[in-house]
Each structure stands twice: as C-alpha cells, then as structure tokens.
Amino acid sequence: MQTGWRVGSLFNIPLFIDNSWFLIVVLITVMNGLDPSRVELVGPSGAWAVGFLYALLLFGSVLLHELGHSLVAQSQGITVNSIKLFLFGGIASIEKESKTPGGAFWVAVAGPAVSIGLFAIFTVLSRVSNLPAVASLIVNEVAQVNLVLALFNLIPGLPLDGGQIFKAAVWKATNSKSTGIRWAAKSGQVVGYGGIALGLVAFFASGSLFGLWPALIGLFILRNAGAYNRMNTLQEELSKLKTGDAAIRDFRVLDANMTLRQFADEYLLEDKKSAPVYFASSDGRYRGMVSIEGLRQVERSEWEYRNLHSIAQPLLEIPHVGETTPLTEAIKLLEEKQIPRLTVLTPADSVAGTLDRGDIVRALAKQLKFPITEAIIQKIKEEGAYPAGLQLGAIAQSMEKA
C-alpha cells in the first residue's frame, strides 16, 4: 500500500510526497533564508522566498530524473506504480524489471541522462540570459546540483542508477540476472560503508552535524543494497522449487459411491478434525474433488440416495498444477484466481497433494534454512495471506521470464 501524500499524476503515474520531504524542504529553505549572501542580495524576506524556490527547483529536478526512468520503463510495457519524493530525493516504483539486460540498461541510464540534460540547460540559461543576479545565482546552483545528482547516481552500486547499469552489464556478460544483482548489491554495500566512514570522519574533523550527511546517505545505500541482496537470494531459492516440493497430503480420499448423507454425518458433522479437502474415488480412479459448497447445492431430501460421484468436480476442471510445475507459477495462479489452495496432480493426473500459501512459505523457509514455527504457518493458512514482509505474489510476478 502506497504511503505519503498524493499530489497529482504525470503520464498516468501517481505522484506522492513522503512526510520526510517536508523536513528537507524546510531545512533547505532555512539554510538559504539565513545565508548572508542571499540576505544581501534580496533582503531577509526575499532570502526566505529564494530558499523555498531553490528547494522546489531541486526537487523538481529529482522528479524529472525519476520521470526519465519511468517513461523509458513505460516504453517497454512496464507499469510504473508511482513516483515518490522523500528525504533522500526520489524513487520510481516500477512493477517489474526489464526482460533483457539492454532494457534494464536504458531504464537505469535515463535518469542520469535527464539530470545531465538539466545541467546543460540551466548552465546555458545562467550564462546567456540577462537574469537578475539572484536568479542567475540560483539557476547556476541548480545546474551544479543536477550535475552532482547525475555523477553521484552513476556510482556503480545498488540501489543507485550506476548500480543498475553495473547489474545490466554483468547480466549481459554472464547471461545471469541474479549474478548481476549479486555483484551490484555487494558493490552498493561497499559504497554504503564508504559513505558512513566519510561522514564520520567529516563530523569529527569539523564538529558540524552536516558532516554526518554522507553517513546518512551511506546508511541508506547500505540498507537498500542489503535488501537487494536478500531479495535476490530469495528469488534464486524460490526459482529452484517445484510445486511437488511444497505440496502436502492433507486430504482424504472417500468412496465415490458414499451417499451424501453418510458423508455429511461421518465427516462434516462428527469428525471435526478431518482434512478440509476431500476427493472421491472408485475403481482405483479419482472421480474428482468433493466440496462442502457442492453438497449445499443439493436438497437435503436428496442426500439419502445421491452419492459423492454426483457432486465431484473433475480434477482437470478445478484449479490445479502439475507436481513439476515451478512453484512461482503456482504462486501467481493462487493470486490471479484469489483462491485458498490448488490441487497438485501427478503426470498421470492423479492427486499428488494440495498446496496453499502456508505450504509455500514452509517450503521456502526450508529451502532458505530459515526456522519458522507451525503456528505461523497455520496462521497463514487460516488468513489466506502471506506475511506483510513477504509478498510472494508480487515477487513471483517480478520473476516473469522474457
């Protein structure tokens, strides 16, 4: 769910402002409003107005930078969910990655290209136009900030644009997107640690809190590079799993000739702990799935002589996957159909097991060697939803192959 203040949209891309954005705008405004050189040029009140305008121009530049990424992504058929401005600049929320390293390269390079273009435009404007002194000063400073923004973002480490470019290059060279992400994420961690070290040195050398700014940026980069690395590991391990690795035999096989009355009395009313999934079988063959909803559609007066075979849904007509199907496909099917579980079939179209979101999380946790309690698994099963920090539906969708 998107957070922050929605302020409009551009090219059908919603624009949001995070609460932290207001903090940095106030800080930039105050710094400029108290700057003696600004006060000397336009007076006290004018200096505050210039400071606010300067802040808006900076974030306007950031917005155009992110819009560059977004428009190139849209040209590749990729949905851009939003652009958000916050404390450290901006971020474009892109639904999924490009399908090719070339596509990923162009999306990544578009932002710095826009910033370099803005640098050129503002530089020319400050030099050839007959602007007032304060306006010329502001335009020139905004030009310099755009150059710094472009060069900083070209540092080859995730989550920076340079890291995305580095990832695309390694992806192209190794034919492995996961290898590209891994290398670029590690590079980003190096950049993050470097920023933290630089900030601490600057702070202790100058005694100014502004010296800590590189450390804060470094911490932000380090945190996000780590997140990329963890996500990449999760996707790698998830891609190794088949539905058969997660399916469980939590179902009952009943005689297809059993009457509906017997089924209701012996399984639905008496055995409260029975499995929630039932299959009807006769002559050594599965006849289909028996559901409580199917039973409810039959008049009670008919329960005495109608049998399970009469309400069983054929296996190939219910939501199902093969036991060798990639687990990511099962995850996407569960989300697309918004159903609680799937039936897993053998190559001979008999029942190998059932699969729900809890079973998927259990299998993934086992693959990652991550301990998880059955109480958590049971909660996922009951709620029919993944934990808030593990949205496997979106993750599986992002792994869509070209």
N, C-alpha and C positions, 0 to 999 in steps of 0.2 A: 504493500500500500504506500502510495506517494505521500510524503510529509512536506510541510512548508506551505507557503502562500502562493496560490496560483495567480499570476498577473497577466495572463493572456496566452497567445499562441502565435507561432510563426511557421508557415508552411505546414500547418496541421500538427505542429509539435508543441505540446503544452509547455509553458514556461513557469518555473517555480522559483521562489526565493526562500532560502533557509533563514531561520532566525539569526544564525551567526553572521549572515550577510549584513544585517543592520549594524552589528557591532563594528565590523571593519569599516563600513561607510562612515560611521560616527568618528572612529579613530582617525581616518584619513582627513575628514573634514576639520577635526580639532587640530591636527598637526599643521595643516595648511593655514587654518584661521589664526593660529598663534605664531606663524612664521613671520619674523620681522620684515623680510624682503617682500612678502605678499602685502603686509600692512602698509609698507612704504609706498607700494605701487597703487593700491586701490582703497586704502583705509581699513579700519577694523571690521566694519560690517561687510565691506566688499571682499575682504580676505576670507571670511567665512563662506560667502557665496561662491567664491572661486574654488575653495576647498571642496564644497559639495559637488560643484560641477566637475571638478577633477575626478572625484570618486566615481561619479556616474559615467564619465568617459572611460575610466579604467575598466569598469565592469561591463560597459558596452563593448569594449574591445574583447573581453573574455567571452561575452555572449556570441560575438561574431566568430571567434575562434571555435567555440563548440558547435556553432551552426555549420561551420565548414565541415567538421566531422560528420554531422548529422545529414547534410544534404548529399554527401558522397555515399553514405550508407543507404539513404533512401533510393539513390540511383541504382543500387544493387538489389533493390527489392526488400531491403531490411527495414523493419519497423523501428522508429525511434520513439520511445515511450515518453520522454521528457528531456528538457534541459533545465538544470538546477544551478543557481548561483549560491555560493556559500563562502565560508571564511577563507578558504584557500584558493578561491577562484570559481571554477565551474566544472560541471560534469554532464556529459550527454549519456542518458540511459538508453543503450541500444539493445534491442531484444535478443539478438544473437550475432555471432561473429560472421565475418565474410567466409564464403565457402572455399576460397583459394588464398594462397599467400599474397598473390598480386592484389586481390581485392582488399585484403587486410592492410597492405602497404598504403594503398591510396586513401583509405579511410583515415589511417594514422597520420599521414603526411599533410592532409588537407588543413588541419588546424594550424600547425606552424606556418603553412603557406599563406593562410589568411593573415596571420599576425605579421609576417614579413611584408605582405602587401600593404597592411595598415601603416607599418613603419615607413614605407616608401611614400605613401600618400601624405601622411602627417608631416614628414620631413620636407617634402616639396612645398606643402602648404605654408609651413612656418618660414620658408626662405623666399618664396616668390610672391607671396601676397602681402598687402600693406595692412597687416593686422596691428591692433594696439599692442603695446609692449607686454601687458599681462597675458593677453590672448596668445601672442606668439610664444611666450614662455610656456604656457600650459600645453599648447599644441606640440611643441618640441619635446616636452617631458612625456607626453602620452606616446609620441613616436618612439622615444627611448624605451619606455616600458614595454611596448609591443615587441621591440627587438629582443629585450631581455626575456619576455614571455616565450618567444619563439625559440631562442637559444636554450633556455632552461628546459623547455619541454622536449628538446631534441637529445637530452641526456639519455643514453641507452639503458634505461632500467624501468621496469613496470612499477607503478601504473602510468608513467609519463609516456608521451607520444613517441619519444625516442625508443622507449622500451617496446612499444607496439611495433615500431619499424624493425627493431632488432629481432623481435619474435618472428615477424614475417620473413626476414632474411634467413634465419635459422630453419624455419619451417620449409622454405623453398630449398635450402641446401640439403636438409636431411629427409625431406618428404614426411615430416612428422610435426604436426601442430603442437602436440604435448611436449616434445623436446624443445621447440621454440619457446613455449610458455615457461618451461622449467629454467632455461638459461636466462631468459629476460627477467624472470622473477628473482633469481639469485643476483643478477646484476642490480636490480632495484633494491635489494636488501643491502648491498654494498653501498649504493648511493645514499640510502637512508641512514646507515651508520655513519657515513662520512658527513652528512648534514648535521647529525646530532653532535658529532665531535667538533665540527667547525663552530656550531652555535655555542657550545660550552666554552671553547677557547675564546671566542669573541666576547662572551659575557664576563669571564674572569679577567680578560685583558682590559676591557673598557668599563666594566661595572655597570653598563647600561642594560636594561631589560630588553631593549631592541636587539641586542646581540643574541638573544635566545631565539629570534625568529627562524634562523636556519635550522635550529634544533627542532622546533615545532614542525617545520616542513619535513625535515628528515624523519621525524617520528611518524608523520602522516604517510610518507612514502614507504617506510619500513612496514607499517601495519598493512597497507594495501598490497605490497609485494608479497607479504606472508599470506594474505588472503588468496591471491592469485595462485600461489604455490599449493595451498591446501585444496583449492578448488580443482586444480589440475590433477592432483593426486586422486581426489575423489572421482573425477571423471575417468581417469585411467583405470582405476579399480572397478568402477561401475561397468565400463565397456567390456571387461573380462567375464562378466556374469551372464548366464543364460537363465531363462525362466525356471528351468529344472533345478537350478541351484537354490532357488528361493521357495519353490512350491512345497507345500506340506500336505500330508494325507489326513487332513482334518475334515473328513466327510464320512457318511455312512452309505453303504450300498444295500438297497432293500429289494425284496422280491417284487417285480413289476406287477405280479398278479394279486398283491395285497390290496384289500379293499381300502377305500379312503377312510372308512370308519375305524378300521384297525390301525391305520397309520396315525390318525388323529389321537386315538386313545393311548396307544403304546409309545408313541414318540413325541407328539406335541404336548400331550397333557401329563403323562406320567414321568417321562424321563426329562427332567428339567435341564440336565447337564449334557444332553445329547448334542452332537455336532449340528451347526446351523445349516449345513449343506447336505442334501440327500440326492442320491442317484438311484434310478430304478433299473433293474437288470433281470433278464430272463434268458434261458437257453444259452448262458455263457456270454451274452452280449449286453452292453449298456443300451438302454432304451431312451435315456435322457435324464435331465435334471428335474427333480420334483421341488416345487416351491410352495410356500405357505400361501402366497398370493394366488397361485393356480388352484389350490384347494378352496380358497374363499370364493372363487368364481363359480363353484359348483353348489347347487342347492343341497342343504343338509339331508333332505329326503332322498337324495341320490347316493349318498355316501355308502349305503349298505351294499349296493351292487356295482358301483363304479370302482375300477381299480387304478393303481398308480400309473399304469401304462397309458391310461386315457388322458392324463393331465401332464405327462412327462414331456418336457421340451427337448427335442433332438439336440445332441451335443454340438452339432455344427451350426445350429441356429441360435445358440446362446453366446454371449461374449467369451471368446476363448483364444488361446495362443498355443503354439507348439512348445514342447519342452526344450527345444533347441533354439527357440526364438531369443534374440538379445533381450536382456532384461529392460533395457531402455525403451524398447518398443512396447513392452507390457506396461511400463510406467506411463507412457504417452497415451496408450489406449484407455487406461483407467481414468486419466484426467479428461480426455476428449469426451468420453461417454458419461463421466461423472457417476461411476458405479462403484460399489464397495469391493468387489472381487472379480477375478477371472478364473475360468476353468482351464487347467493346463492339460493338454492332450498329448498322448504318445504318437509316434509316426503312424500307428495303426488306428488312430482316432479313438482310443480308449482313454479313460481318465487316469492321468498321472498324479494329479493333485489339484489343489486350489491355491490361489495366490491373492493376497491383499496387501495393503500398504504396510501393515505391521510386519508381514513376512519379508517384504522387500527391504525394510530398514534392518531387520535382523540379519539377513544375508549380507547386506553391505557392511554392517558393523563387523561381522565375522571376517569378511574379506580384508577389512582395514585393521583387523585385530584390535578393535575398539570395544571395550566392555559395555554392555547395555543390559539392563535388567528386563525380565519378562513383564514386570509391572508397567514399564514404559511401553513395551511392545503391545501389551494388552490395551493400554490407553489409546494408542494409535489406531488399533483395530476398532475400538468402540467409537472413537470420534470420526474415523474415516478420513483422517487428515494427517499430513506429515508435520513434524515439529516445526515451529516458526523459523528456526535457523537452518532447516534442511528441506528446502522446497525442491524436491526431486523432480516434480513435473516440469518446472522451468529449466532445471539443469539438464534433464533428458532432452528437452526441446532444443536447447542450445547446442547439443551434441549432434544435431542433424547433419548428415553427411551430404557432400555435394552429389 
